Amino acid sequence: MTESRTLYGYFRSSAAYRVRIALNHKGLDYTQAPVSLVKGEQQAPDYLALNPQGLVPALSDNGVLLTQSLAICEYLDEAYPDTPRLLPAEPVARARVRAIAQAIACEIHPLNNLRVLNYLKQELGVDEEARNGWYRHWVELGFAALERTLANSAGPYCFGETVTLADVCLVPQLFNARRFSVDLTPYPRLVAVGEVLERLPAFAAAHPSRQPDAPPA
Ligand SMILES: N[C@@H](CCC(=O)N[C@@H](CS)C(=O)NCC(=O)O)C(=O)O
């Protein structure tokens, strides 16, 4: 059977960036269907029919529609067990990797999502400087804890010597932090791990600047 896989995403979406990394790392081919967040296409009826949450990414995998980046990554791990695994088999290691991934995806990222920043601006009248302060605050709080967590992990990556779901989440969050001018000097371990990861082909190819909907350089 010919495989067909479509990723609905946006070049700068860190959640879509996670899924691009996972697909690349696993060597799974996909085409991209860009959903422009700046044009509000995530709220268009045809996209809401795919993902009622109005968030990217969504992945169509051989006709099966999936949402939520962590759920998608875990699905890929389970549905394609012969590809490089993102979660360790051992339960404690698995829980530790999930904890790092969720510290980013469930604690840092949701507070800084576009719709949250828009709500601060449009409903609460928060100005740009304060919004950027809000953004940085939550990244700094999360990164400070992560920096301490990673001090105990041995290896070039977030958790040991193989790429895991934690790494899939870290690199997009670092990209976002730089975009919002977060000072990363207090997090040398995160930056060092990020530099190693960003050089890996699967991560490099997933970079926002290399996506079909990215503006020309
Ligand atoms: N927990 C979701 C988060 C998805 C998410 O927040 N996506 C953002 C882009 S990174 C989005 O679509 N935002 C649109 C909006 O805020 O209107 C996941 O991991 O997939």
PDBQT file of the ligand as one rigid body, heavy atoms in Angstrom, charges set to zero:
ROOT
HETATM    1  N1  LIG A 301      -0.923  21.423  22.621  1.00  0.00    +0.000 N 
HETATM    2  C1  LIG A 301      -1.012  21.670  21.216  1.00  0.00    +0.000 C 
HETATM    3  C2  LIG A 301      -0.680  23.121  20.952  1.00  0.00    +0.000 C 
HETATM    4  C3  LIG A 301      -0.961  23.508  19.546  1.00  0.00    +0.000 C 
HETATM    5  C4  LIG A 301      -0.810  24.997  19.370  1.00  0.00    +0.000 C 
HETATM    6  O1  LIG A 301      -0.936  25.761  20.336  1.00  0.00    +0.000 OA
HETATM    7  N2  LIG A 301      -0.549  25.434  18.154  1.00  0.00    +0.000 N 
HETATM    8  C5  LIG A 301      -0.400  26.845  17.903  1.00  0.00    +0.000 C 
HETATM    9  C6  LIG A 301       0.829  27.114  17.072  1.00  0.00    +0.000 C 
HETATM   10  S1  LIG A 301       2.290  26.632  17.902  1.00  0.00    +0.000 SA
HETATM   11  C7  LIG A 301      -1.611  27.352  17.163  1.00  0.00    +0.000 C 
HETATM   12  O2  LIG A 301      -2.133  26.674  16.311  1.00  0.00    +0.000 OA
HETATM   13  N3  LIG A 301      -2.059  28.559  17.489  1.00  0.00    +0.000 N 
HETATM   14  C8  LIG A 301      -3.162  29.160  16.823  1.00  0.00    +0.000 C 
HETATM   15  C9  LIG A 301      -3.828  30.184  17.678  1.00  0.00    +0.000 C 
HETATM   16  O3  LIG A 301      -3.359  30.458  18.773  1.00  0.00    +0.000 OA
HETATM   17  O4  LIG A 301      -4.845  30.703  17.192  1.00  0.00    +0.000 OA
HETATM   18  C10 LIG A 301      -0.052  20.756  20.463  1.00  0.00    +0.000 C 
HETATM   19  O5  LIG A 301       0.966  20.392  21.060  1.00  0.00    +0.000 OA
HETATM   20  O6  LIG A 301      -0.318  20.392  19.315  1.00  0.00    +0.000 OA
ENDROOT
TORSDOF 0
